[in-house]
Amino acid sequence: MERTLEARRETVARADAPAARVICEAIEFETTTAPEFIDVTDDVVRVVDASEVQFGQVTVFSQHTTAAIKINENEPLLLRDLGRLLRQFAPPGSYYEHNDFTRRTVNMNEDECANGHSHCQHLFLGTSETIPIVDGRISLGRWQRVFLIELDHPRPRRVLINVVGTT
């Protein structure tokens, strides 16, 4: 006997409007260490509130290949665990061809640093998160927070918060 799986569906929100609103705001953060988890949730909420978008989505995007954006819980011991996991996954002291400046010939700066580990860590974290906006509020779960994660070394970091939706 074949069994049909039933999924519970619920329309959370619907907006039929002729015009959309798009707002993009850049915010700079000064990091202090690596790995560092900077909770940017309140900044995201502020941009969404100012946009007056009621239904849509907000994308939080890091303009860097060694600083990630992720959603997780802001619990200090967990953040320490996550930092330790990142260092174990791609240890700063390991060999990376990217760090061999005698061989590398592209994307070089005068003050280039050995940061192959940061790029490897970033590969598994990602550059952005997109969150639904419902009734004018971002739809994060109870413990969810949005983090900018510094993976390299202290420096200014730029994050774009892009809101798209209807008012």
N, C-alpha and C positions, 0 to 999 in steps of 0.2 A: 504494500500500500504506500503510495507516494504522499508525502506530507508537504503541504505548502506552508512556508514560513510567512507569518504575518508581521509586518512592521508597523509600529505605532507612529503615525504621522500627525504632526500638529503645525498649523500655520502660525508662526510666532508673530509675524508682522507682514503687512502688505501696504504698499504705498503706490498709488497711481497718480503721477504728477507729470505735467508737461515739461518741467524744467528741473535740472539737477544742480546741485551746488557742489563745487570742488574747491577745497582749501588745502594748501600745502604750506606748512610752516617748518623752518629749520631751527633746530636747537643745538647749541654747542655745549659739550660737557668736557671738563678737564679731569682726566683720569689720574690716579695716583699710584697704581700698582697693577700687577697682572698675576693671575687672573683677578679681575675685579668685577663684581656684580653691582651695577648701578640701577636702582629701581626708578624707572622713568614713567611709571603708571600715572602719577598725578599730573605730569606734563601732558600725557596723552589725553587724559580726562579734560584738562583745561582747554586744549585745542578743540576737542569735540564739542564741549559746551559752548565755546565762542562761535563755532561754526553754525550752530542752531540746526544742524542736521538731525532729523528725527529717525529716519530709516536709511541705512546704508552700511558703509564699512569704513574702517580706518586702517591704514597700513603704516606700520612703524618700520623704517628702513635705515640701516647703517650704510653710510657711504664709504665703507672701509672693508678691506679683505682680511683684516686682523682684529676686527671688533664686530661682535655678533649681536643679534637681537633674538631673544627667546622669552617664552612665557614659562614661568615656574613659580614655586612658592617662595615667599620671602621669609625664610626661617633660617636664622644664622648658622646652625649646625649643618643643615642641608647645603647651604651655600659653601661652607667649608668642604663638605664631602664632594660637591660638584667641582670645586677648584682642584681638589686632590685628584679626582678622576681625570680631569683635563690634563694635568701634569703627568699622570701615569700613561695616558693615551698617547701623547706626543710630548715627551720630556724635552725641556729647553736645552739640555746638555747633549742630546743625541746628535748624530751626524745627519745633515740634510744637504743635498746637493745645492739647494737654493742658497745656502750660506757659504758656498765655496766661491768666493769672489775672484779667484784666479781663473775660474771656468765660466762663471756667469757673465753674460754680455747684454742682457736686456733688462729693462725696467730698473735701472740703477740710478741712485742719487749720490751726491758727494758724501752725505752722512748716512749711507746705507747701514742698516744694522742686521745682524744675523737673527732672522725671525722665521725660519722655516717651520718651527714648531707651531707658531701662531697661525700660519696659513693652514696647516694640517688640522689643528683644532677647529678652526673656523669652518672647514669643509663639512664637519659633522654637526655644526650648530646652525649656520645659515645667516642670511643677511636681513631677513624681514619676518614680521608676523602680521597677519591681517585678522582683524576682530570685527564681528558684526556690531552695528549700532542699531538698537531697538528702543523705540520710545525715547530717543535722545540720549541714551546711555550705552557705554560700551558693555558688551555682554560677556564679561569675564566671570569665571566660576568663583566660588567663595574664597579660595585661597590663591587664585591666580593673580600674578603681577607680571608686568612687562619689564624686562631687563636689557640694558645695554651691557655687554660683557667685553671688557678689555682683555685681550689675549696677548698683547705685545709688551708695550712699555708706556709709562705715563706720557700723555700728550693730549692736545685738544681733539675731540671727536665730534663729528657732525651727524645728527640724526634728523631725517625727514619724517614728519608726521603728515600723512596725506589722507584727508577726509573726503569721501565721495558719497552723496546721497541726496535725499529730498528733505525739504523743510516742512 
